[in-house]
Amino acid sequence: MPRNSRQNVAVLMRPESRGGTMNTQSEHRDQTLTALEEAASHYKAILETTVDAIITIDSQGIVQTFNSAAEKIFGYQAEEVIGNNVKMLMPAPYRSEHDSYIGRYLKTGVPKIIGIGRQVTGLRKDGTEFPMDLAVSEVPLKDKRLFAGIIRDMTERILLEEQLVQSTKLAAVGRLISGIAHEVNNPVSIIKLHITSVMQNIESQKLPEDLIETLKIIQRQNNKVGQIISGLQAFSRQGSFSPEWIDVNQTVHTALRLVENTLQNQDIVYQVELEDSLPKVFLDPIRIEQVLLNLFNNAIEAMPGGGILTISTTLETDQTDEDWVVVRIRDTGTGIEEEHLSHLFDPFFTTKEVGEGTGLGLSVSYGLIQEHGGRIEVSSQPGKGSEFQIYLPVTE
């Protein structure tokens, strides 16, 4: 083959060779981009489906990312938070302290909250505060410093812990007083039997007036002891638990009819705001009526000069997507001092005068609702009134 022919062949082959190399590089680049996109999609899916809130901020405290769990916990949409200072999610005093934490860390390198989990208080969009577990870590990047906060709402956990403590306390006291009530009830019944017999024949015996009055006092006090024993037995939850599918609104009406005359006599106006089409709940109607009556009577006693009693029912879904039928009982009475709220469901705790109450009504109510898998909460302002909320689980 002539020399110039070989050159022509070489010239013709070079473009194909370069083209093959370019195609290989392009394919490699496409594969890399695809892998990066898949990785980004993978990490975004994890970020958006985790149950914990994940928030990233820059060194100035400005929010860079705000995942779906954060939206659910704080009540904001991501676009409402991104670009703003993370302090908007904090109540005082955390709000004023936050920037100094970051500034001190950037200056000294000594972490105070970085890399350390702790419990703090968060601020939702609606203004309510809630306990949360916060863990902050630094995200190393080439051109800037980011900080990631992982947040878990502790509201339910703290509530469950409080319920466990209360349940343990009630169980221990319940075992004790069950035996006491049984032992005391026997002599009290005998005294009642004999006093009743004497009082039935009091005229034929021609007893002195002062003795008759003494016997009446004994009878009244013995009856009172009997009532206390009944309360103790109820507290220890003696008797069978008989749940059935019930309409909570109907149970509310049934309990209200039992106190209607008392409400009228005390100049108390009652308002009923019951949500229609509530699902039926698997409850023991007698026990729920007992709880409602306890709370109604407490409200009546809190309004000696009259007032307004409001009873409402709603269907609510909590943050774990569980449904609850909620009964709210609100009065315009004297209210409860803040220092008493944490002891309100303790056995034998009462703010009434000596001899006017056993301190068992709310403890019994707490135990009965807990027996149904529910809970009771209370909020109050002295001088303005109180509201009790009964949460009853909706089960299929």
C-alpha atoms as one frame of an Amber mdcrd trajectory, in Angstrom:
protein
   0.000   0.000   0.000   1.375   3.482  -0.883   2.497   5.677   2.045  -0.039
   8.394   1.411  -2.753   5.750   1.396  -1.756   4.641   4.910  -1.949   8.284
   6.063  -5.430   8.624   4.634  -6.489   5.522   6.497  -5.046   6.916   9.745
  -6.764  10.237   9.210 -10.063   8.540   8.627  -9.717   6.451  11.775  -8.822
   9.226  14.234 -12.277  10.895  14.484 -13.888   7.541  15.266 -11.307   6.906
  17.988 -11.876  10.314  19.586 -15.608   9.892  19.279 -15.449   6.595  21.148
 -13.517   8.225  23.991 -15.963  11.125  24.169 -18.902   8.740  24.251 -17.309
   6.802  27.111 -16.718   9.996  29.131 -20.281  11.157  28.489 -21.696   7.820
  29.602 -19.531   7.902  32.731 -20.704  11.442  33.490 -24.343  10.448  32.987
 -23.915   7.453  35.288 -22.336   9.666  37.926 -25.136  12.203  37.677 -27.736
   9.439  37.869 -26.027   7.976  40.947 -25.914  11.417  42.580 -29.583  12.028
  41.792 -30.522   8.627  43.200 -28.469   9.276  46.336 -30.046  12.727  46.760
 -33.507  11.229  46.243 -32.685   8.470  48.739 -31.529  10.869  51.439 -34.456
  13.216  50.793 -36.883  10.312  51.220 -35.256   9.442  54.547 -35.363  13.087
  55.631 -39.029  13.467  54.746 -40.290  10.181  56.215 -38.476  10.148  59.565
 -40.724  10.637  62.603 -38.274  13.108  64.145 -38.023  16.734  63.096 -34.741
  17.566  61.339 -33.841  21.235  60.959 -30.589  22.644  59.579 -29.362  26.186
  60.190 -26.309  28.190  59.145 -23.819  29.918  61.436 -26.186  32.900  61.734
 -29.073  30.734  62.943 -30.975  31.010  59.633 -33.049  27.919  58.800 -31.884
  26.107  55.659 -34.068  22.974  55.714 -37.246  22.011  57.561 -38.569  18.476
  57.035 -42.140  17.144  57.091 -41.916  15.947  60.698 -40.858  19.464  61.714
 -43.922  20.849  59.919 -46.151  18.452  61.855 -44.552  19.120  65.232 -44.309
  22.921  65.003 -47.380  23.611  62.846 -45.496  25.665  60.227 -45.055  24.959
  56.535 -41.413  24.770  55.474 -41.626  27.943  53.391 -42.774  29.881  56.479
 -39.609  28.962  58.378 -36.798  28.586  55.824 -34.884  31.863  55.576 -35.890
  32.978  59.082 -33.967  32.710  62.328 -34.595  29.442  64.160 -35.384  31.509
  67.269 -38.960  31.754  65.998 -39.375  28.146  67.198 -38.230  28.937  70.745
 -39.971  30.568  73.711 -38.147  32.703  76.264 -35.485  32.346  77.666 -34.127
  30.010  74.957 -34.830  32.586  72.247 -32.486  35.219  73.676 -29.764  32.682
  74.510 -29.586  30.878  71.163 -27.348  33.212  69.147 -24.859  33.460  71.992
 -24.548  29.646  72.036 -23.582  29.524  68.360 -21.348  32.616  68.579 -19.482
  31.237  71.581 -18.963  27.890  69.873 -17.685  29.463  66.632 -15.302  31.655
  68.620 -13.979  29.158  71.169 -14.737  25.754  69.652 -16.062  24.692  73.042
 -19.524  23.095  72.677 -22.262  23.782  75.181 -25.156  22.278  73.292 -23.383
  21.019  70.146 -23.116  17.239  70.231 -25.167  17.023  73.409 -28.796  15.900
  73.651 -30.997  17.683  76.156 -34.624  18.470  76.890 -35.788  21.981  76.057
 -39.063  23.726  75.292 -40.360  24.366  71.777 -42.862  26.933  70.529 -45.563
  25.972  68.034 -47.141  28.287  65.498 -50.317  28.524  67.607 -48.272  29.832
  70.545 -48.381  26.687  72.655 -45.186  25.438  74.271 -44.179  21.783  74.426
 -41.283  19.700  75.806 -38.870  18.352  73.228 -35.640  16.394  73.102 -33.022
  18.254  71.067 -29.711  16.915  69.713 -27.523  19.356  67.747 -24.529  18.405
  65.600 -22.249  20.308  63.241 -22.357  19.392  59.543 -18.874  19.782  57.991
 -18.951  21.430  54.559 -16.197  22.987  52.459 -17.495  26.514  52.095 -19.742
  26.997  55.158 -20.736  25.625  58.522 -24.172  24.137  59.064 -25.777  22.779
  62.206 -28.405  20.050  62.228 -30.957  19.713  64.994 -32.880  16.475  65.517
 -36.036  17.068  67.541 -38.476  14.682  69.153 -41.760  15.845  70.707 -41.748
  14.554  74.299 -45.338  15.508  75.146 -46.793  12.003  74.896 -43.846  10.356
  76.614 -43.927  12.726  79.589 -47.679  12.290  79.836 -47.290   8.496  79.850
 -44.596   8.721  82.521 -46.846  10.872  84.692 -49.707   8.438  84.181 -47.451
   5.531  85.131 -46.408   7.259  88.363 -50.021   8.085  89.172 -51.149   4.565
  88.304 -48.487   3.008  90.537 -49.463   5.330  93.361 -53.151   4.568  92.987
 -52.545   0.812  92.803 -50.493   0.821  96.006 -53.014   2.906  97.929 -55.881
   0.899  96.437 -54.530  -2.376  97.821 -54.108  -0.811 101.254 -57.512   0.794
 101.554 -59.338  -2.213 100.127 -58.412  -4.180 103.232 -59.086  -1.254 105.553
 -62.517  -0.627 104.038 -63.473  -4.273 104.480 -62.409  -4.363 108.154 -64.087
  -1.060 109.037 -67.273  -1.812 107.151 -68.235  -4.725 109.409 -68.486  -2.792
 112.730 -70.008   0.222 110.942 -72.768  -2.027 109.548 -73.476  -3.425 113.004
 -73.677   0.087 114.495 -76.014   1.171 111.730 -78.269  -1.830 112.276 -78.633
  -1.175 116.001 -79.059   2.602 115.660 -81.761   2.077 113.040 -83.556  -0.359
 115.325 -83.435   2.082 118.258 -84.615   5.027 116.149 -87.586   3.053 114.837
 -88.846   2.466 118.394 -87.785   5.793 119.812 -91.299   7.020 120.671 -92.327
   3.876 122.567 -89.164   3.966 124.660 -89.807   7.524 125.909 -86.158   8.488
 125.886 -84.984  11.960 127.051 -84.697  14.574 124.336 -80.970  15.037 124.813
 -80.395  11.298 124.396 -82.552  11.247 121.279 -80.489  14.090 119.820 -77.288
  12.195 120.676 -78.604   9.115 118.900 -79.401  11.193 115.813 -75.864  12.589
 115.796 -74.470   9.049 116.051 -76.698   7.964 113.190 -75.621  10.868 110.958
 -71.948  10.322 111.670 -72.261   6.577 111.141 -73.915   7.238 107.771 -71.033
   9.535 106.905 -68.529   6.807 107.759 -70.514   4.487 105.496 -70.218   6.998
 102.654 -66.464   7.225 103.174 -66.200   3.442 103.062 -68.191   3.418  99.821
 -65.716   5.915  98.404 -62.798   3.781  99.527 -64.312   0.708  97.917 -64.919
   2.603  94.700 -61.337   3.861  94.790 -60.005   0.327  95.087 -62.200  -0.499
  92.053 -64.059  -3.409  93.532 -66.733  -4.826  91.261 -66.873  -6.084  87.704
 -65.846  -4.035  84.692 -68.619  -4.279  82.100 -67.796  -2.315  78.933 -70.104
  -2.054  75.955 -70.368   0.055  72.812 -71.985   3.304  73.956 -72.890   6.734
  72.658 -70.927   9.162  74.843 -73.431  11.960  74.141 -76.223   9.808  75.556
 -74.159   9.072  78.667 -73.591  12.809  79.143 -77.349  13.454  78.944 -78.033
  10.649  81.433 -75.571  12.057  83.968 -76.865  15.607  83.483 -80.436  14.593
  84.299 -79.219  13.476  87.733 -77.950  16.968  88.616 -80.463  19.173  86.782
 -82.409  20.050  89.936 -79.231  20.862  91.831 -78.051  23.125  89.007 -81.351
  25.022  89.051 -81.325  25.374  92.832 -77.756  26.741  92.728 -78.579  29.272
  89.962 -76.196  27.518  87.576 -76.972  27.671  83.881 -75.669  24.721  81.891
 -74.827  24.667  78.212 -74.480  21.495  76.146 -72.337  21.517  72.995 -72.224
  17.925  71.761 -70.720  16.999  68.417 -73.018  14.999  66.178 -72.081  11.626
  64.690 -69.461  10.699  67.266 -68.240   7.109  66.928 -69.384   4.724  69.646
 -66.800   3.938  72.292 -66.229   0.676  74.190 -66.879   1.797  77.788 -68.570
   0.813  81.029 -71.479   3.324  81.065 -71.988   3.131  84.842 -68.381   4.021
  85.544 -68.311   6.838  83.003 -71.500   8.256  84.549 -69.789   8.110  87.950
 -66.859  10.124  86.585 -69.161  12.703  85.001 -71.166  13.059  88.217 -67.969
  13.571  90.217 -66.879  16.340  87.865 -70.351  17.902  87.713 -70.546  17.990
  91.509 -67.069  19.511  91.758 -68.111  22.215  89.308 -71.304  22.895  91.297
 -69.301  23.245  94.529 -66.909  25.641  92.770 -69.825  27.971  91.908 -71.625
  28.609  95.229 -73.007  31.880  93.910 -74.139  30.503  90.576 -72.417  30.495
  87.223 -72.213  28.691  83.898 -71.437  25.001  83.385 -70.495  24.024  79.819
 -70.299  20.411  78.680 -68.977  19.647  75.202 -67.896  16.609  73.207 -65.609
  16.449  70.176 -63.730  13.912  68.090 -60.011  14.697  67.995 -56.929  13.124
  66.434 -53.590  13.435  68.221 -50.102  13.680  66.750 -49.803   9.889  66.573
 -53.002   9.746  64.433 -55.020   8.123  67.236 -58.666   9.170  67.562 -60.213
  10.240  70.862 -63.684  11.246  71.959 -63.062  14.198  74.261 -65.553  15.361
  76.911 -64.892  18.839  78.298 -66.506  20.110  81.500 -65.925  23.815  82.067
 -67.164  25.992  84.927 -66.927  29.678  85.822 -66.169  29.009  89.452 -63.401
  29.793  91.892 -60.687  27.965  89.979 -57.751  25.985  91.333 -54.433  27.371
  92.548 -51.493  26.391  90.338 -49.627  24.679  93.177 -52.603  22.337  93.686
 -52.937  21.189  90.068 -50.157  18.600  90.209 -51.723  16.957  93.300 -55.328
  17.117  92.181 -55.623  13.404  91.377 -53.665  12.210  94.413 -55.617  10.027
  96.863 -57.027  11.973  99.846 -55.904  15.341  98.459 -58.577  17.997  98.920
 -58.769  21.766  99.161 -62.067  21.597 101.045 -62.495  22.283 104.732 -61.919
  19.427 107.162 -64.933  17.137 107.191 -66.310  18.411 103.877 -64.616  15.941
 101.556 -62.623  12.720 101.465 -60.259  13.707  98.666 -61.144  10.546  96.755
 -63.548  11.783  94.067 -60.950  12.822  91.504 -58.667   9.895  92.353 -61.529
   7.495  91.720 -62.361   9.289  88.479 -58.741   9.161  87.354 -58.570   5.428
  88.007 -61.840   4.721  86.219 -60.828   6.616  83.092 -57.391   5.003  83.096
 -59.130   1.640  83.327 -60.716   2.469  79.957 -57.341   3.343  78.404 -58.088
   7.069  78.591 -56.868  10.016  80.595 -58.099  13.121  82.433 -56.434  16.519
  82.137 -57.255  19.804  83.844 -56.574  23.473  83.272 -57.609  26.246  85.613
 -57.300  29.933  86.423 -58.009  31.106  89.977 -61.064  33.328  90.005 -62.068
  32.415  86.443 -62.891  28.724  86.532 -61.641  25.278  85.566 -61.919  22.849
  82.678 -61.562  19.082  82.901 -60.917  17.123  79.712 -61.728  13.406  79.535
 -59.981  11.584  76.664 -61.658   8.303  75.683 -59.960   6.116  73.050 -61.788
   5.241  69.851 -61.208   1.576  69.062 -62.490  -0.501  66.168
